[in-house]
Amino acid sequence: MTKRFLMLLSVILVSVVANAAHTVRIEFYQPTVVNGTIFKRGEAKLEIKGDKAIIRQGKSSVETSVKIENSKIKCALTAVGYKDSNDHNLKDICVGGTTTHLLF
């Protein structure tokens, strides 16, 4: 009986963790455009839910689709990449301490 209970508990715990959103703090070093929304320089929160990313900074918030890739090496620090244009559009984020690479 105890084994079944522990097995059930572990299955429930794994499913809860798998469905939980992942939140990361990011730092914008310049005004940044995400899906038409402009974020100021400074700290923001990035929440990943499946193939969607929600970025929040103060009262500003935007939800956008994101492609999640796993690189072969870990990123030492969280890095924000921009597209090659002058309008500061967000291109990608490499999440520090993980192999997660987010493409916008």
N, C-alpha and C positions, 0 to 999 in steps of 0.2 A: 504494500500500500504506500509506504514511504517513497519507494523508487518511482512509482507512477506519479505521485504528487510532485516530486522533484523534477521529473521529466516534463510534466505539464507546465510547471512554473518556468523552467528554462525555455520551453517553446514560446510561451507568452512573452517572456522577457526579450527574446531574440526578435520577435515580430514587432514589439514596441520600439526597440532600438532601430530596426530597419526602416520603420515608417516615420521616424522622427526627422525633423528638419535640422539641417546642419547650419550653424550660424558662425560667421567669421567677421572679425573687425578688419576693415581695410582703411588705408590712408590715401586720400587724393592729394597730390602735390600741386595740382593745377585745377582750374574749373574743368569739369568732366561732363560730357554729354552721354547719357544712356537712354536709348529709345526715345529721343526728343526731350528728355528732362535734363536740366542742367543742375549739377551738384557743385557746391562751392568747395574750395580747398578745405581739407580737414578730414576728420574721422567719419566713417560711415559704417553701417552694418550690412553685411551681405548674408542673406538667408537662402539656402538651396533646398528646394522641394522638388524632387524628381528632376524633370527637364526644365524647370522654371527657376529663375533667380529673382529675389526681391531685394532691392537696395533701398536702405532708409538712411536719411540724414536729416535730423530735426523734423520739420513738418513735411519735407519732400520725400516722396516714395515712388518707386517705379517697379513694375513686374515685367520681366522680359524672358524670352526663351534663351536657353543656354545649352551648349554642347559640352558634356563632361568627358574629358580624356584623362587617362592615367599615363603619366610619363614614366620613363625607366629610372629616373633619379629623383630624389626628394628636393623640393625647393627649400633652401635654408630660410628665406624670409618671404613674406607675402609680397608679390610684385604685380603692379598694374601696368598693362601695356596699352598703347594707343595706336589707332590707325594712322596711316602716313599723311593724313590731311591736317590742315591748320585749325580745324574746328573741334579738336580734342575729343573725338568719339572713342569710347571704350572698345578695345579690341579683345583683350584677354586678361585673366587674373590667374596667377600661379599661387596656390594657397600654401603658405609657409608651413614647414614641418610635415608636409604630405606629398604625395605624387599626383595630386589633383590639379588639373589644368582646365580652366573654364574658358570657353570660346564664345564670344557674344556676336 
